Amino acid sequence: MTVSITQRDADALGGSDSILMRQRRDHARLDTMISRCRAEDVGDDELDDLWQDIVQLVFSHAFAEETVLWPILRRVTPGGEDLTRRVEEEHQAINELIARVERSPGDPRRATWIQQAFALIRQDIRDEEDELLPHLRDALDDRTLRRIGAAWEAVRATAPTRPHPGVPRRPPGNALRGVPLSVFDRLRDLAPGTGPLARRVSLTITGAVVAVGAVVLLVRSARRRTRA
């Protein structure tokens, strides 16, 4: 029987830099922001800022999962194909809902769609922490979990930050189509921003190159492990 990662401490999950702890921190941050969005005293400006933060975190987090984690899970876990397919379907549903929200700023149904997206995000968190991620703990040692965490973080830091329902959920298609979109997304995220625009653009493009390199290295490493 799998044990949810929410019931284990950092040492039991491979240390603070392991992929499991990195995932759990992102999930906790998302849950906190969603709760704040639902608070009665939240103002419109704060609500808009929270929504943008949630959107950016949701999509960078999910892209890194689909690029780094789920291919590994499918290799090391019996039934991993079915487990990851269900979560990929949740990611697609979240993607489509948030895209609808972003396209319809004046639609009276927008608030309902946002709440539906929040419910799906929380369901996705539960499915990952209770069912998928424990399998990685069972199959991999602490050092491997930390190495995967570093690769996941590199991809997450430069992944798309906006909804793109047409991007495939699996590599290599998601990386081939998603990395160029991440440059566009992050340029949008910079506005209005502060500091010299040229420097920020340079950092964004450099980050995208790093993401491509991380994906290539991950694929090569996975192939070596599979052959071994």
C-alpha positions as semicolon CSV with decimal commas, in nm:
position;residue;x (nm);y (nm);z (nm)
1;M;0,000;0,000;0,000
2;T;0,135;0,342;-0,094
3;V;0,174;0,605;0,179
4;S;0,101;0,968;0,086
5;I;0,404;1,195;0,086
6;T;0,205;1,433;0,306
7;Q;0,253;1,183;0,592
8;R;0,633;1,170;0,569
9;D;0,903;1,412;0,682
10;A;1,182;1,553;0,469
11;D;1,434;1,284;0,565
12;A;1,191;1,011;0,465
13;L;1,138;1,182;0,129
14;G;1,505;1,204;0,034
15;G;1,594;1,541;0,185
16;S;1,483;1,899;0,128
17;D;1,619;1,904;-0,230
18;S;1,449;1,584;-0,341
19;I;1,185;1,597;-0,610
20;L;0,924;1,493;-0,355
21;M;0,993;1,786;-0,123
22;R;1,012;2,030;-0,414
23;Q;0,674;1,907;-0,534
24;R;0,523;1,932;-0,189
25;R;0,644;2,292;-0,144
26;D;0,489;2,397;-0,476
27;H;0,164;2,223;-0,385
28;A;0,152;2,395;-0,046
29;R;0,210;2,732;-0,208
30;L;-0,069;2,673;-0,457
31;D;-0,307;2,567;-0,183
32;T;-0,226;2,878;0,023
33;M;-0,285;3,110;-0,273
34;I;-0,614;2,940;-0,362
35;S;-0,733;2,977;-0,002
36;R;-0,640;3,346;-0,007
37;C;-0,832;3,395;-0,333
38;R;-1,141;3,260;-0,160
39;A;-1,105;3,484;0,148
40;E;-1,378;3,742;0,202
41;D;-1,137;4,028;0,263
42;V;-0,930;3,990;-0,054
43;G;-0,935;4,301;-0,275
44;D;-0,963;4,309;-0,653
45;D;-0,600;4,409;-0,710
46;E;-0,469;4,139;-0,478
47;L;-0,703;3,887;-0,639
48;D;-0,568;3,969;-0,985
49;D;-0,208;3,934;-0,863
50;L;-0,285;3,603;-0,693
51;W;-0,454;3,470;-1,005
52;Q;-0,152;3,552;-1,220
53;D;0,083;3,392;-0,967
54;I;-0,132;3,077;-0,959
55;V;-0,146;3,055;-1,339
56;Q;0,230;3,094;-1,374
57;L;0,307;2,836;-1,108
58;V;0,048;2,584;-1,227
59;F;0,176;2,569;-1,582
60;S;0,549;2,574;-1,513
61;H;0,499;2,306;-1,245
62;A;0,286;2,081;-1,467
63;F;0,516;2,117;-1,769
64;A;0,815;2,007;-1,559
65;E;0,616;1,711;-1,426
66;E;0,522;1,598;-1,773
67;T;0,877;1,646;-1,904
68;V;1,074;1,500;-1,613
69;L;0,863;1,302;-1,367
70;W;0,596;1,111;-1,550
71;P;0,829;0,946;-1,805
72;I;1,036;0,815;-1,512
73;L;0,726;0,700;-1,326
74;R;0,607;0,507;-1,632
75;R;0,940;0,321;-1,643
76;V;0,978;0,234;-1,274
77;T;0,620;0,163;-1,167
78;P;0,383;-0,114;-1,278
79;G;0,063;0,062;-1,377
80;G;0,249;0,389;-1,425
81;E;0,093;0,436;-1,767
82;D;-0,260;0,447;-1,625
83;L;-0,158;0,664;-1,329
84;T;0,009;0,929;-1,542
85;R;-0,262;0,925;-1,807
86;R;-0,522;1,023;-1,548
87;V;-0,310;1,313;-1,420
88;E;-0,237;1,425;-1,775
89;E;-0,612;1,439;-1,835
90;E;-0,647;1,657;-1,523
91;H;-0,371;1,886;-1,652
92;Q;-0,545;1,916;-1,988
93;A;-0,877;2,002;-1,822
94;I;-0,706;2,270;-1,608
95;N;-0,531;2,405;-1,917
96;E;-0,858;2,438;-2,109
97;L;-1,043;2,599;-1,818
98;I;-0,775;2,858;-1,751
99;A;-0,744;2,932;-2,123
100;R;-1,118;3,000;-2,125
101;V;-1,082;3,235;-1,827
102;E;-0,793;3,421;-1,992
103;R;-0,988;3,464;-2,317
104;S;-1,303;3,595;-2,148
105;P;-1,224;3,876;-1,902
106;G;-1,579;4,015;-1,916
107;D;-1,773;3,688;-1,919
108;P;-2,012;3,653;-1,620
109;R;-1,920;3,282;-1,601
110;R;-1,554;3,365;-1,535
111;A;-1,581;3,338;-1,155
112;T;-1,742;2,994;-1,188
113;W;-1,467;2,876;-1,423
114;I;-1,200;2,998;-1,181
115;Q;-1,357;2,803;-0,896
116;Q;-1,376;2,495;-1,116
117;A;-1,007;2,536;-1,198
118;F;-0,924;2,566;-0,828
119;A;-1,115;2,245;-0,753
120;L;-0,930;2,061;-1,030
121;I;-0,592;2,190;-0,911
122;R;-0,659;2,066;-0,559
123;Q;-0,777;1,729;-0,689
124;D;-0,462;1,703;-0,899
125;I;-0,249;1,777;-0,592
126;R;-0,421;1,502;-0,395
127;D;-0,383;1,248;-0,675
128;E;-0,012;1,326;-0,711
129;E;0,074;1,330;-0,339
130;D;-0,140;1,029;-0,246
131;E;-0,096;0,803;-0,549
132;L;0,177;0,899;-0,798
133;L;0,466;1,046;-0,601
134;P;0,479;0,768;-0,337
135;H;0,571;0,527;-0,617
136;L;0,883;0,733;-0,690
137;R;0,977;0,715;-0,321
138;D;0,936;0,337;-0,325
139;A;1,134;0,285;-0,646
140;L;1,425;0,532;-0,616
141;D;1,700;0,604;-0,365
142;D;1,758;0,941;-0,199
143;R;2,040;1,046;-0,430
144;T;1,834;0,976;-0,741
145;L;1,540;1,170;-0,598
146;R;1,767;1,470;-0,543
147;R;1,911;1,448;-0,895
148;I;1,562;1,432;-1,042
149;G;1,468;1,729;-0,824
150;A;1,750;1,938;-0,972
151;A;1,649;1,846;-1,329
152;W;1,283;1,919;-1,257
153;E;1,370;2,257;-1,104
154;A;1,576;2,356;-1,408
155;V;1,289;2,276;-1,643
156;R;1,023;2,435;-1,419
157;A;1,220;2,759;-1,394
158;T;1,204;2,812;-1,770
159;A;0,881;2,634;-1,866
160;P;0,569;2,792;-2,021
161;T;0,370;2,997;-1,770
162;R;0,042;3,035;-1,962
163;P;-0,225;2,793;-2,083
164;H;-0,151;2,622;-2,416
165;P;-0,414;2,349;-2,462
166;G;-0,267;2,247;-2,798
167;V;0,075;2,153;-2,657
168;P;0,116;1,773;-2,619
169;R;0,125;1,637;-2,268
170;R;0,426;1,411;-2,331
171;P;0,785;1,449;-2,448
172;P;0,939;1,507;-2,688
173;G;0,638;1,693;-2,834
174;N;0,575;1,902;-2,524
175;A;0,936;2,023;-2,513
176;L;0,957;2,091;-2,886
177;R;0,643;2,306;-2,878
178;G;0,651;2,427;-2,519
179;V;1,003;2,569;-2,489
180;P;0,957;2,830;-2,767
181;L;0,625;2,926;-2,607
182;S;0,798;2,973;-2,273
183;V;1,002;3,259;-2,420
184;F;0,683;3,432;-2,532
185;D;0,508;3,363;-2,200
186;R;0,792;3,500;-1,993
187;L;0,818;3,813;-2,202
188;R;0,449;3,869;-2,126
189;D;0,514;3,801;-1,758
190;L;0,779;4,074;-1,752
191;A;0,526;4,348;-1,830
192;P;0,510;4,598;-1,677
193;G;0,809;4,487;-1,467
194;T;1,105;4,696;-1,362
195;G;1,464;4,731;-1,478
196;P;1,614;4,747;-1,827
197;L;1,402;4,556;-2,076
198;A;1,701;4,439;-2,278
199;R;1,852;4,269;-1,974
200;R;1,528;4,097;-1,886
201;V;1,481;3,974;-2,241
202;S;1,835;3,839;-2,242
203;L;1,774;3,651;-1,917
204;T;1,451;3,506;-2,052
205;I;1,611;3,377;-2,371
206;T;1,906;3,237;-2,177
207;G;1,662;3,058;-1,948
208;A;1,487;2,897;-2,242
209;V;1,821;2,768;-2,372
210;V;1,892;2,622;-2,028
211;A;1,554;2,447;-2,036
212;V;1,630;2,287;-2,371
213;G;1,966;2,169;-2,241
214;A;1,809;2,026;-1,927
215;V;1,554;1,831;-2,130
216;V;1,826;1,692;-2,361
217;L;2,041;1,585;-2,066
218;L;1,743;1,427;-1,895
219;V;1,650;1,224;-2,202
220;R;2,009;1,103;-2,245
221;S;2,032;1,008;-1,878
222;A;1,702;0,823;-1,894
223;R;1,818;0,628;-2,198
224;R;2,139;0,526;-2,021
225;R;1,943;0,406;-1,718
226;T;1,705;0,212;-1,940
227;R;1,993;0,038;-2,122
228;A;2,157;-0,041;-1,788
